[in-house]
Amino acid sequence: MPSFIGIDVANTTLDVAAEPATALGALTTVPNDEAGHTALVAALTPLRPTLIVLEATGGYERAVTVALAAAGLPVVVVNPRQVRDFAKATGQLAKTDQLDAAVLARFAAQVQPALRPVPDATTHALRELLTRRRQLVAMLGQERNRLAQARDRAIRRDLQQHIRWLERRVTTSDDELHQQIEQSPVWRVRDQLLQSVPGIGPVTAQTLLASLPELGALNRKQIAALVGVAPLNRDSGQWRGRRHVWGGRAPVRHALYMAALVASRHNPALRAFYTRLRAAGKPPKVALVATMRKLLVMLNAMLAHQTPWSPALA
């Protein structure tokens, strides 16, 4: 009989539920540590669950996800917003850890989200380096804004010292990211393929490697929907609303936005595509999002076929 497992992840505990509920037995809560992960794997392996679902919780789910995947169990991490909407649609308004686990189990049984490869430890390390770089760049911008407004000499001197330190740390982060990619022959090849495209620089390539490992493994519609650049219909009866893009992976979308902005000016093929959309009356933002989607589809095809950039791909 198929069984579906939901795991609600907290900082220190993992609450477990099953659909049907009788499939799980007595196991309901384990610590979110190595011993708890071992106990969870030992309890779930004999059940041979059809699917195990967890929510993305900002990192607390990573270790247990890797432990489950390493044991050969079918585990997928889903967007919390999907689960919240599902809970509301099924009338589950109360919220406790055990109730959340039960909702996740029902979500697994009824929605059955598609399995995707679990990023390995190296990918997680690259992702954390990229996150830290984004934080440093954000702090650098904030301090530069404060310096522009500061009048006191001592404050300005303090800000200037901090700005120089942040600039050095950003440079160091760039070096660490480069070294991380160079240590992996597979990543090095993928990085070179991505950067062969006019408009794709080191930071965009690193973001795609770390935050979109599915690139090259999905079809064009799937990869566009995963990133959040596929236009979604808003129609009802005879009313036809505007198509909008939403959801997806924000860091990837932000990187693609900047890459498409550069490509729409300096990549001949994408510049012609953007210009054609603008000449057809499309607003600048709509034309740019379409350029993002076209760029993403091109990158996906390049990695799928291990082919460097060529204008013929556009």
Backbone torsions as a table, in degrees:
resi	resn	phi	psi	omega
1	MET	NA	130.4	-179.6
2	PRO	-61.2	140.8	175.8
3	SER	-131.8	143.2	-177.2
4	PHE	-125.5	135.0	-174.4
5	ILE	-114.8	134.6	172.4
6	GLY	-116.1	134.9	-179.4
7	ILE	-125.7	116.7	175.6
8	ASP	-89.9	122.5	-171.9
9	VAL	-101.8	127.6	171.8
10	ALA	-122.1	177.1	-178.2
11	ASN	-58.5	-43.4	-172.9
12	THR	-114.8	-12.7	-175.2
13	THR	-135.3	159.4	173.3
14	LEU	-126.4	117.8	176.3
15	ASP	-96.8	132.9	-170.9
16	VAL	-120.6	137.3	175.6
17	ALA	-141.3	161.9	-177.6
18	ALA	-133.4	158.0	173.4
19	GLU	-131.7	109.2	2.1
20	PRO	-72.2	155.8	-173.3
21	ALA	-62.0	-29.6	-176.7
22	THR	-71.1	-12.8	-176.0
23	ALA	-70.4	-23.7	-169.7
24	LEU	-88.7	-32.8	-175.1
25	GLY	82.5	-141.3	-171.2
26	ALA	-85.8	-15.5	-175.4
27	LEU	-68.2	121.9	178.4
28	THR	-129.7	-36.3	-177.3
29	THR	-142.5	134.9	174.6
30	VAL	-134.2	157.5	176.6
31	PRO	-66.5	147.6	176.3
32	ASN	-88.7	67.3	176.6
33	ASP	-145.6	-177.6	-174.3
34	GLU	-60.2	-41.3	179.7
35	ALA	-64.6	-41.6	178.6
36	GLY	-64.8	-39.4	179.0
37	HIS	-64.5	-40.0	178.7
38	THR	-63.7	-42.9	179.1
39	ALA	-64.5	-39.1	-179.5
40	LEU	-65.5	-45.1	178.2
41	VAL	-61.3	-42.6	-179.9
42	ALA	-63.8	-34.9	-179.0
43	ALA	-77.6	-35.7	-174.0
44	LEU	-86.5	-28.6	-176.4
45	THR	-57.7	-46.0	179.3
46	PRO	-64.6	-24.2	-179.0
47	LEU	-72.5	-22.6	-175.8
48	ARG	48.5	59.1	-176.2
49	PRO	-63.2	149.1	177.3
50	THR	-69.8	-37.5	-177.7
51	LEU	-160.3	141.2	174.5
52	ILE	-119.0	128.8	-176.9
53	VAL	-120.8	134.0	172.6
54	LEU	-128.1	157.8	172.9
55	GLU	-92.7	150.4	169.5
56	ALA	-69.3	126.0	-175.1
57	THR	-127.4	30.1	176.9
58	GLY	78.0	15.7	175.7
59	GLY	123.5	-22.6	-178.4
60	TYR	-65.3	-20.3	-177.4
61	GLU	-88.9	-7.8	-170.1
62	ARG	-64.7	-49.6	-174.0
63	ALA	-63.8	-44.4	-178.8
64	VAL	-69.0	-34.6	177.5
65	THR	-62.8	-45.3	178.7
66	VAL	-63.2	-40.5	179.7
67	ALA	-63.1	-43.1	179.7
68	LEU	-67.0	-43.5	-179.6
69	ALA	-66.0	-39.4	179.2
70	ALA	-63.3	-28.2	178.0
71	ALA	-83.3	1.8	178.6
72	GLY	81.8	16.7	-179.8
73	LEU	-88.6	143.5	-176.5
74	PRO	-79.4	96.0	-175.3
75	VAL	-117.3	142.0	177.4
76	VAL	-139.2	140.7	177.4
77	VAL	-102.5	127.3	-173.8
78	VAL	-115.5	163.8	177.5
79	ASN	-70.7	125.4	-179.3
80	PRO	-56.6	-31.4	-178.9
81	ARG	-64.0	-37.1	177.1
82	GLN	-60.3	-42.6	-177.3
83	VAL	-70.4	-39.5	178.1
84	ARG	-62.3	-44.1	178.7
85	ASP	-63.1	-39.8	178.6
86	PHE	-63.1	-43.0	-179.6
87	ALA	-62.3	-43.9	178.9
88	LYS	-63.7	-41.1	-178.3
89	ALA	-65.2	-28.1	-179.9
90	THR	-96.0	6.1	175.9
91	GLY	81.8	12.3	179.6
92	GLN	-90.1	95.5	-177.5
93	LEU	-99.0	-30.1	177.8
94	ALA	-67.5	156.3	-174.4
95	LYS	-143.1	115.3	167.3
96	THR	-138.4	170.8	-179.1
97	ASP	-62.0	-42.8	-179.8
98	GLN	-68.5	-39.0	176.2
99	LEU	-63.8	-40.1	178.6
100	ASP	-63.0	-39.8	177.7
101	ALA	-63.3	-40.7	179.0
102	ALA	-64.9	-39.1	177.1
103	VAL	-63.0	-41.6	178.3
104	LEU	-62.3	-38.3	178.2
105	ALA	-65.6	-42.4	177.6
106	ARG	-66.2	-38.9	176.5
107	PHE	-59.8	-43.7	178.8
108	ALA	-60.9	-42.0	-176.7
109	ALA	-70.8	-39.6	-172.2
110	GLN	-92.9	-36.7	-178.5
111	VAL	-91.8	-38.6	-179.2
112	GLN	50.4	65.4	179.4
113	PRO	-60.0	149.5	-175.5
114	ALA	-70.2	141.1	175.4
115	LEU	-72.1	143.4	175.0
116	ARG	-132.7	156.5	179.0
117	PRO	-59.0	137.8	177.7
118	VAL	-83.8	124.6	179.0
119	PRO	-57.8	138.9	179.9
120	ASP	-81.8	179.8	-175.9
121	ALA	-62.0	-35.4	179.9
122	THR	-65.9	-40.5	178.1
123	THR	-65.3	-40.7	176.8
124	HIS	-60.8	-41.7	-179.7
125	ALA	-62.9	-43.3	178.4
126	LEU	-63.6	-41.0	-179.9
127	ARG	-62.7	-40.6	179.9
128	GLU	-69.4	-36.6	175.2
129	LEU	-62.1	-41.9	178.3
130	LEU	-64.9	-41.6	178.0
131	THR	-60.8	-44.2	179.8
132	ARG	-64.3	-38.0	178.1
133	ARG	-63.2	-42.7	178.5
134	ARG	-61.4	-39.3	178.4
135	GLN	-63.4	-43.2	179.9
136	LEU	-64.3	-42.5	179.0
137	VAL	-63.8	-39.7	178.2
138	ALA	-64.0	-43.5	178.2
139	MET	-64.2	-37.5	178.8
140	LEU	-62.3	-43.7	177.2
141	GLY	-63.0	-40.4	179.0
142	GLN	-63.4	-44.4	-178.7
143	GLU	-67.4	-36.3	176.9
144	ARG	-65.2	-37.6	176.2
145	ASN	-64.7	-40.4	178.5
146	ARG	-65.6	-38.3	179.2
147	LEU	-63.0	-37.9	-179.9
148	ALA	-64.0	-24.6	-176.8
149	GLN	-101.9	-15.5	-174.7
150	ALA	-74.7	141.7	178.1
151	ARG	-117.1	-29.0	-179.6
152	ASP	-68.9	132.9	-174.6
153	ARG	-63.8	-41.4	-179.1
154	ALA	-66.3	-39.6	178.6
155	ILE	-65.3	-42.5	179.7
156	ARG	-62.7	-41.0	178.9
157	ARG	-63.1	-42.3	178.9
158	ASP	-63.1	-43.9	178.7
159	LEU	-62.9	-42.1	-179.6
160	GLN	-63.2	-39.0	177.6
161	GLN	-64.8	-42.5	-179.7
162	HIS	-67.7	-37.2	178.3
163	ILE	-63.1	-43.1	178.8
164	ARG	-63.1	-39.1	179.0
165	TRP	-65.5	-42.9	179.3
166	LEU	-64.4	-39.3	178.0
167	GLU	-61.5	-41.2	177.6
168	ARG	-64.9	-40.2	-179.3
169	ARG	-66.9	-36.8	177.0
170	VAL	-63.8	-42.7	178.1
171	THR	-62.0	-42.9	178.2
172	THR	-62.8	-40.9	178.4
173	SER	-61.9	-40.0	177.7
174	ASP	-61.6	-41.5	178.8
175	ASP	-64.7	-41.7	-180.0
176	GLU	-64.1	-41.1	178.1
177	LEU	-63.8	-42.9	179.5
178	HIS	-62.3	-43.3	179.9
179	GLN	-64.3	-39.6	-179.9
180	GLN	-60.9	-41.8	-179.7
181	ILE	-71.4	-39.5	-178.3
182	GLU	-65.1	-26.3	-178.4
183	GLN	-73.6	-15.9	-179.1
184	SER	-112.3	114.9	179.2
185	PRO	-58.1	-38.1	-179.8
186	VAL	-65.3	-47.7	-180.0
187	TRP	-64.4	-36.7	-178.6
188	ARG	-61.7	-43.2	178.8
189	VAL	-65.0	-45.2	-179.5
190	ARG	-63.4	-39.5	178.7
191	ASP	-63.1	-42.6	179.3
192	GLN	-65.1	-39.9	177.8
193	LEU	-62.7	-45.9	-178.3
194	LEU	-63.5	-43.8	-176.6
195	GLN	-77.2	-4.2	174.4
196	SER	-73.9	-12.3	-179.4
197	VAL	-86.3	124.6	174.5
198	PRO	-58.8	121.7	-177.4
199	GLY	113.0	-17.7	178.9
200	ILE	-100.5	113.5	177.9
201	GLY	-102.5	-175.7	-176.9
202	PRO	-58.7	-42.9	-176.0
203	VAL	-67.4	-42.8	177.9
204	THR	-63.3	-43.8	179.4
205	ALA	-61.7	-43.3	179.8
206	GLN	-63.8	-39.8	179.1
207	THR	-63.5	-42.3	179.3
208	LEU	-65.7	-40.2	179.8
209	LEU	-64.5	-40.9	-174.7
210	ALA	-83.7	-39.0	-170.4
211	SER	-105.4	-5.2	179.1
212	LEU	-138.2	63.2	-179.3
213	PRO	-64.6	-16.0	179.3
214	GLU	-75.5	-9.0	-177.3
215	LEU	-58.9	124.3	-178.2
216	GLY	97.1	-10.2	-177.5
217	ALA	-110.0	-7.5	-179.0
218	LEU	-116.7	166.2	175.3
219	ASN	-82.2	175.4	-171.6
220	ARG	-63.2	-38.7	179.7
221	LYS	-69.8	-40.6	-179.0
222	GLN	-65.8	-43.3	-177.4
223	ILE	-69.3	-36.0	178.3
224	ALA	-67.0	-40.6	178.6
225	ALA	-68.2	-37.8	-178.7
226	LEU	-64.2	-39.7	-179.7
227	VAL	-78.8	-29.1	-179.1
228	GLY	97.6	31.8	177.1
229	VAL	-118.4	15.0	175.7
230	ALA	-93.4	124.1	-179.1
231	PRO	-66.1	135.2	-178.7
232	LEU	-109.1	138.0	-178.5
233	ASN	-69.5	150.1	173.0
234	ARG	-136.5	70.9	-176.0
235	ASP	-116.2	149.3	175.7
236	SER	-153.2	117.5	-177.8
237	GLY	60.9	-125.4	179.9
238	GLN	-90.2	-7.0	-179.2
239	TRP	-79.7	135.2	178.3
240	ARG	-121.4	110.0	-179.5
241	GLY	-88.3	172.8	177.3
242	ARG	-72.2	145.3	174.3
243	ARG	-78.6	139.1	179.4
244	HIS	-131.0	153.6	170.9
245	VAL	-105.6	142.7	177.3
246	TRP	-163.2	170.8	-179.1
247	GLY	72.7	-158.6	179.1
248	GLY	80.3	-162.5	-174.2
249	ARG	-103.7	107.4	-173.2
250	ALA	-58.9	-46.9	-179.5
251	PRO	-58.6	-38.2	179.2
252	VAL	-67.9	-41.9	-179.8
253	ARG	-63.4	-41.8	179.7
254	HIS	-62.8	-43.5	179.6
255	ALA	-64.9	-41.9	179.5
256	LEU	-65.6	-34.4	179.2
257	TYR	-59.6	-49.3	-179.4
258	MET	-65.8	-38.7	179.3
259	ALA	-64.9	-42.2	179.6
260	ALA	-66.9	-35.0	177.9
261	LEU	-61.5	-44.7	178.0
262	VAL	-68.5	-44.4	-177.3
263	ALA	-64.2	-33.2	-179.8
264	SER	-67.4	-11.2	178.3
265	ARG	-110.7	-32.4	-170.0
266	HIS	-119.8	-9.3	175.4
267	ASN	-98.4	113.1	-172.6
268	PRO	-54.2	-43.4	-176.9
269	ALA	-67.4	-46.1	-178.7
270	LEU	-75.3	-29.1	174.8
271	ARG	-64.0	-41.5	177.9
272	ALA	-64.6	-38.9	179.0
273	PHE	-64.3	-46.5	-179.9
274	TYR	-63.8	-43.8	-179.2
275	THR	-62.8	-38.9	179.6
276	ARG	-64.3	-40.4	178.2
277	LEU	-65.8	-41.8	179.4
278	ARG	-65.4	-39.7	179.2
279	ALA	-66.0	-26.0	178.7
280	ALA	-83.0	2.3	176.1
281	GLY	96.1	6.9	178.7
282	LYS	-72.4	137.6	176.3
283	PRO	-62.1	154.8	-176.6
284	PRO	-54.9	-42.3	-177.6
285	LYS	-67.6	-40.0	179.0
286	VAL	-63.9	-43.3	179.3
287	ALA	-64.4	-37.1	-179.1
288	LEU	-70.7	-39.7	177.4
289	VAL	-63.9	-39.8	176.8
290	ALA	-63.0	-36.1	176.9
291	THR	-67.5	-38.7	175.2
292	MET	-58.2	-46.5	-177.8
293	ARG	-64.6	-42.5	179.4
294	LYS	-64.2	-41.4	178.2
295	LEU	-62.3	-44.3	179.6
296	LEU	-61.8	-43.8	-179.9
297	VAL	-63.8	-38.8	177.0
298	MET	-63.8	-45.6	179.5
299	LEU	-62.4	-39.3	178.9
300	ASN	-61.7	-43.5	179.1
301	ALA	-67.3	-38.4	179.8
302	MET	-61.8	-44.9	-178.9
303	LEU	-73.1	-33.1	179.1
304	ALA	-63.9	-37.2	-176.4
305	HIS	-107.0	4.3	179.3
306	GLN	53.6	47.9	-177.0
307	THR	-117.0	128.6	177.1
308	PRO	-69.6	169.6	-176.8
309	TRP	-58.7	139.1	172.3
310	SER	-149.4	138.7	177.9
311	PRO	-55.3	-23.1	-179.7
312	ALA	-67.4	-18.2	179.1
313	LEU	-73.9	-21.8	-174.3
314	ALA	-74.1	NA	NA
